[in-house]
Structures are given as structure tokens and as C-alpha cells.
């Protein structure tokens, strides 16, 4: 299954919902990359580079659980956990 990507981060948009146009099965939205407060594993606080992403899925192709697994895998790859 292919997933389209829509990014408005370069225009300073932090978060948005991408519109899905059939026959696309899914589209991921990506906002701007910026430093935000994040808690470390030991409870400390750091300024981490983050990017908010979202996923719109055609439920005739997949369900929310499939989308959640996709986003978890994507985050794991970006964060270096996978």
C-alpha cells in the first residue's frame, strides 16, 4: 500500500489534516520541525527537535489500528528505535 505525503512545515504550519483523494489509500501530514520541551527517560527536560505528523486513512482499505501501527513504525524509524 502506498502512502502519500503532504507537508506544510516549510510554510510554518505546525499541524494540519491532509485531505484524502481516492484512489489514495492513505495520506500522511507533516508540520514544521521545531524545538519543543520533551521529557527524557530519566525524567529530565530537554529542548528536542519534533515534528507533528498525522495520518488520514480510507477505511475501505484499512482501519484505525492499521494506521496506528503505521505511525508507530514511522516514529520508531525516525527516532532510531527500529
N, C-alpha and C positions, 0 to 999 in steps of 0.2 A: 504494500500500500504506500503510495507517495503522499507526502505532506507538504503543502505549500507554506511559504514563509512570508509574512508581511511585517515590515519593520518601519516604525515611525520614530525610532530613537534618535536618528540623525536630525530630526526636526524638533527635538526637545520634548517629545511626548513620553511620559513616564509609563503609562499603562493605557491599553485600549482593547476593544473586542474586534477582531478581524471578521469580516463577513465571508461566509462560505458561498461559493457559486458552483452548483453542480456542473460538471461531474466530479469536482474535487471531493475526496472523501474527508479531508481534514485540512485545517489551516492553523498555523501557529503564529501568534502575535508576539513581537518583541519590542519592548520600550527602550528608553535610553539607559546607558550604563552610567552609574554614578555611585559615589561613596555613600553608604548608609550605615548606621550603627548595627553591629552584629555581635552576638554573644559567642565566645569561644567555648571549646569543650571543657575548660576548667572554670567557666563562669566569668571570665574577663570580658571586657568590652573593647571592640576594635572598630575602626572605620574600614569596612570591606567594600570592594567593588561588587555591585549587584546589578541584576537586570531582571525586571519582571516580565515573565512570559505567560501566555495563555494559549489555550487550545480550543478550537471550535470543531466539533465532530458531527458528521452526518450520521444520525442514529440508525439509518437504514444500513450502514456499513459496519459500524462499531458502536459499543456502548460506553458509558462514562468510565467504567472500570478499565477498559482498554486505553482510554485517553489518560487516565491517572497513571497507569503503568508506563505509557509512553513518556509522559512528563517526568516521572521518577527516573527512568533510564536516561533521558536527556540531561537532567540535573546531575545525575551521577557521573556522566561523561564530562560535563563542563567542570564539575568540582574535583574531578580526578579520583572519585570513589570507585569507578568501574574501569 
